[in-house]
Amino acid sequence: MTDPAPGTPRPGFRHKPTLDGDLVRLRPVTADDVPALLPLFTDPEVSRLTGSHEGETYDEEALRTWYGSRGDQDDRLDLAVVERATGRVIGEVVLNLWDRHNESCSFRIGFVPGTHGRGLGTEATRLIVGHGFEQLGLHRISLEVYAFNPRARRVYEKVGFTPEGTLRDALLWQGRRVDATLMSLLAPDWHHHRGRP
């Protein structure tokens, strides 16, 4: 990825790119990806790590409608994560909660069970965050990670996200209150280390 020349119009959030890495390809998510993504909504461990409370039900047809409409959104970017070695859709990355005036947005990533520990999440994070800074002109990308998800926090730190503070008792999970850490990455830091601090 290269930075646009000064004064070059940015593509904006309506443009849904395909981003290629060595291990993963990020491409626009579609309704046809729903069967592969369903474990993100039904797996108990994924629910715990994302703070999605038990009892929430997901209708496959409603999910197909939701994912089918992502291409029309001009205030967020939803991309499917495809493992290049197998061609399987293994997760999603999202830039959302766009604050145009402050050139910032939020980031989240989710992988289906059994796909962790091979560097796929780190590469997917670098690709989408790099796109945010280099192509969308963002200044700040932030996220929240729960205290019981150290694996995800390590990925974020590897890419350069810095802890900003603790949201105390942010989640009530099965009778236990869990803190969340607010983390961010700023454009000057990204342009210095390109996701490899």
C-alpha positions in Angstrom: 0.0 0.0 0.0 1.2 3.5 -0.8 0.0 6.8 0.5 -2.0 9.0 -2.0 -0.2 12.1 -3.1 -1.3 15.3 -1.1 -4.6 16.6 -2.5 -5.5 13.3 -4.1 -9.2 12.5 -3.4 -9.6 9.5 -1.0 -11.8 6.6 -2.1 -14.0 6.8 1.1 -16.0 4.1 2.9 -18.3 3.5 -0.1 -15.4 1.9 -1.9 -15.1 -1.8 -0.9 -11.6 -3.0 -1.7 -9.9 -6.3 -2.0 -6.7 -6.4 0.1 -4.2 -9.2 -0.4 -1.6 -10.4 2.0 0.5 -13.6 2.0 -1.8 -15.5 4.2 -5.2 -13.9 3.8 -7.3 -11.9 1.3 -9.8 -9.4 2.6 -12.7 -8.8 0.2 -16.2 -7.4 0.3 -18.4 -9.5 2.5 -21.6 -10.9 0.9 -24.8 -12.7 1.9 -23.2 -15.9 0.5 -20.6 -15.7 3.3 -23.2 -16.2 6.0 -22.9 -20.0 6.3 -19.1 -19.7 6.8 -19.5 -16.9 9.3 -22.4 -18.5 11.4 -20.0 -19.9 14.0 -19.1 -16.3 14.9 -22.7 -16.0 16.2 -23.2 -19.5 17.6 -19.9 -20.6 19.2 -19.9 -20.2 23.0 -16.2 -19.2 23.2 -16.6 -16.6 20.4 -19.6 -15.3 22.3 -17.6 -15.0 25.5 -14.6 -13.3 23.9 -16.8 -10.7 22.1 -19.2 -10.2 25.0 -22.3 -11.5 23.1 -24.6 -12.6 25.8 -26.2 -16.1 25.8 -29.7 -16.3 24.7 -29.2 -14.1 21.7 -30.5 -15.9 18.6 -29.5 -15.3 15.1 -31.7 -15.9 12.1 -29.7 -17.0 9.1 -32.1 -15.1 6.7 -31.7 -11.9 8.7 -28.0 -12.3 8.7 -28.1 -12.8 4.9 -30.0 -9.5 4.6 -27.5 -7.7 6.9 -24.4 -9.0 5.1 -26.0 -8.5 1.7 -26.5 -4.8 2.5 -22.9 -4.1 3.6 -21.8 -3.1 0.1 -24.2 -0.2 0.1 -22.9 1.4 3.4 -20.9 4.5 3.0 -20.0 5.0 6.7 -18.4 1.6 7.4 -16.3 -1.1 5.8 -17.1 -4.8 6.3 -14.7 -7.3 4.7 -14.6 -11.1 4.7 -11.3 -12.7 5.7 -10.4 -15.5 3.3 -7.6 -17.9 4.1 -5.5 -18.0 0.9 -4.3 -21.5 1.3 -7.8 -23.0 1.4 -10.1 -20.3 -0.1 -12.2 -20.6 3.0 -14.0 -17.6 4.6 -12.7 -17.6 8.2 -13.8 -14.3 9.6 -14.5 -10.7 9.1 -12.9 -7.3 9.7 -14.8 -4.1 10.2 -14.1 -0.4 10.3 -17.2 1.2 11.8 -18.5 4.1 14.0 -16.8 6.5 11.5 -16.4 10.0 12.9 -15.7 12.0 9.7 -15.1 15.3 11.4 -12.4 13.8 13.6 -11.0 11.3 11.0 -11.5 8.4 13.3 -13.3 5.1 13.5 -13.6 1.9 15.5 -12.1 -1.5 14.5 -13.2 -5.1 15.2 -12.2 -8.5 14.0 -13.8 -11.9 14.4 -12.6 -15.4 13.4 -14.4 -18.6 13.4 -13.2 -21.3 15.8 -10.1 -23.3 14.9 -8.4 -20.6 12.8 -6.3 -18.9 15.5 -2.6 -19.1 16.1 -1.2 -19.0 12.6 -0.7 -15.3 12.1 -3.9 -14.9 10.1 -5.5 -12.4 12.5 -2.3 -10.3 12.7 -2.0 -10.0 8.9 -5.7 -9.3 8.5 -5.5 -6.5 11.1 -2.4 -5.0 9.4 -4.2 -5.0 6.0 -7.4 -3.3 7.1 -5.7 -0.8 9.5 -3.2 0.1 6.7 -6.0 0.7 4.3 -7.7 2.9 6.9 -4.7 5.1 7.3 -3.2 5.0 3.9 -6.3 5.0 1.7 -9.1 6.4 3.8 -7.0 9.2 5.5 -8.0 8.2 9.0 -6.0 9.7 11.9 -7.2 7.4 14.7 -8.5 3.8 14.8 -9.6 2.5 18.2 -10.9 -0.8 19.7 -11.9 -2.3 23.0 -10.7 -5.7 24.2 -11.9 -7.6 27.2 -9.5 -8.6 30.0 -10.2 -12.3 29.4 -9.0 -12.1 25.7 -5.2 -11.7 26.0 -4.7 -13.5 22.6 -6.5 -10.7 20.8 -4.7 -8.0 22.8 -1.3 -9.5 21.8 -2.4 -9.3 18.1 -3.4 -5.6 18.5 -0.1 -4.8 20.3 1.9 -6.5 17.5 0.3 -4.2 15.0 1.0 -1.1 17.1 -2.2 -0.5 19.1 -1.5 1.3 22.4 -3.5 0.9 25.6 -5.2 4.2 26.5 -7.2 3.2 29.6 -9.4 0.7 31.3 -13.2 0.6 31.1 -13.9 -0.8 34.5 -16.6 -3.4 34.8 -17.5 -2.9 31.1 -19.1 -6.3 30.7 -21.2 -8.4 33.0 -20.5 -12.0 31.9 -22.1 -14.9 33.8 -22.2 -13.0 37.0 -18.7 -11.6 36.8 -17.8 -8.1 35.9 -15.0 -7.8 33.3 -12.8 -4.8 32.4 -12.1 -3.8 28.9 -9.0 -2.0 27.6 -9.4 0.8 25.2 -6.6 0.8 22.6 -5.8 3.0 19.7 -3.4 3.4 16.8 -2.7 6.8 15.3 -1.7 7.6 11.8 1.8 9.1 12.7 2.6 5.9 14.5 1.4 3.7 11.6 3.4 5.7 9.1 6.5 5.3 11.3 6.3 1.5 11.7 3.6 0.2 9.2 2.2 -2.2 11.7 5.5 -3.6 12.9 6.5 -1.6 16.0 
